[in-house]
């Protein structure tokens, strides 16, 4: 093979090829450099920073709940949880998982399951594996900090119920958000807000007003080293995003009235709803049996939750808003108004009650022979025969139309959730219920609020407010006002009202008869009259037949008659006559609310007493002073400068348009 000299090896062609290759490689490096530094630079810099940062959520303090006089009903107190950051925690590292499991007193699978649930969202978001940790657990986690990388004690808050009431179904409860809830929020604006381990309003007012109560999360950015250990605050905390505490809510509820209503209904199953007819504020709402909201504050075991869920008395069921019982003779007020408004009968119409009514081959009995009765006496003495005739004259479609006007067969829109609409029959619905056909005999009992008719106690309370307001329906609501942090003022809750197309003469005819129920001879609710008092109570008793046991006892009323300030519905299941059982309960509540006179002895432990403060301190580990919680880093809360009088005039300050400025931050 001939040898090549230097000039032949470094031929111009080879030189060009080599130079081209060098230029090509250089251009490749240049393009890649431009791509990394200019095109993808911001993204990569963000990723690099994220790898060196720990983003810690700052959970806001949930809004405080006050009663109508500014007393704390429910507040938030500090609570500590054990959280794991998946990026830094290796469950398979020697001793790490067993140590944590031993500290918490759980199986290792429990921790792995919690990590798996939360780790689906992000490796850098702390996952709460143990809520409401006690001092011993916190101390052991801190002592073993070096052996538990990625395990931290995080501060959050939990609900503390200050007032000596349960109000379980009105307030509702918060609990850790479930996977089902997260899935439901996946396509909503809240999909990025909630993460596994977060607490969310689940029932009652806590659920309906979740957006206002929860506040806005903040974020703290901590620089970490290659091992994930915290080093320092990013930019000395300048880039942190502060959290915004939730809005406080002033309820329409009166703690005193709520506590007394719970006491009076405690021996029974049933419901009490009391509202202010002037603005729809719920003064008290009780459903019995109920449950202790403390059960859902902090950590709730699966067994504790199942015990409540499987209780045969169904304490989670809200009888105030979800029942569907026949209203009994309380329905006669609506029937009288419908018949007079449609001119089905004249105002001076009378008929003779022989004590029974026969239609076809069936006889419908009354509880007495009432003789000759007019509209007034038919209500005062609760004559069934009168309304057996009325329903046949009026017809179920007209009854249905007027029932809708009074708010039946539809939800009231009350802001505590889980509300039923009841059921009112009409021709179309009867055809569906009885596809083989039905006759007029099927509807006779509907004239006295029996048969297929079903209503809820909260609908009945609104029904009473209509009569109190001379024909104006007012939407009930638990929240009276929200505290606006930006303005430092209370914003009153908006609510719906509507005037019923019923003549004033009809309204007054029925109202006078309702007054006669408690004051005239033969009236069915003398037990509702307040003795030795100028306060007049107007109402109507109802005894709803129950095919499964004793009748259900209703009493609906309002007072004072001339200037109503409270409307009440009392339903006691399986108790017999409304005038015997329910009417006295209503009387006691009205008397207490308007005058401060309490017929029954109060509970052994009252608020603002040393015994009550000691009980709360033992229960929560915080000191209660004058219905306030003394705790570390307590957020500023609105409070009234000077509370109104305790009883007769105590709620009038809420009607003063200037009263919303009485609240200050203190």
Buried (B, 14 or more C-beta within 10 A) or exposed (E): EEEEEEEEEEEEEEEEEEEEEEEEEEEEEEEEEEEEEEEEEEEEEEEEEEEBBBBBBBBBBBBBBBBBBBBBBBBBBBBBBBBBBBBBBEBEEEEBBEBBBEBBEBEBEBBBEBBEBBBEBBEBBBBBBBBBBEEEBBEBBEEBEEEBBBBBBBEBBBBBBBBBBBBBBBBBBBBBBEEEBBEEBEEEEBEEBBBBBBBBBBBBBBBBBBEBBBBEBBEBBBBBEEEBBEEEBBEEEEEBBEBBBBBBBBBBBBBBBBBBBBBBBEEBBBBBBBBBBBBBBBBBBBBBBBBEBBBBBBBBEEEEEEEBEEEEEBBBBBBBBBBEBBBBBBBBBBBBBBBBBBEBBEEEBEBEBEBEBEBEEEEBEBBBEBEEBBBBBBBBBBBBBBBBBBBBEBBBEBBBBBBEBBBBBEBBEBBBBBBBBBBBBBEEBBEEEEEEEBEEEBBBBBBBBBBBBBBBBBBBBBBBBBBBBBBBBBBBBBBBBBBBBEEEBBEBBEBEEEEBEBEEEBBEBBBBBBBBBBBBEBBBBBBBBBEEBEBBBBBBBBBBBEEEEEBBBBBBBBBBBEEBBBBBBBBBBBBBBBBBBBBBBBBBBBBBBBEEEBEEEEEEBEBEEEEBBEBBBEEBEBEBEEBBBEBEEBBEBBBBEEEBEEBEEBBEBBEEEEBBEBBEEE
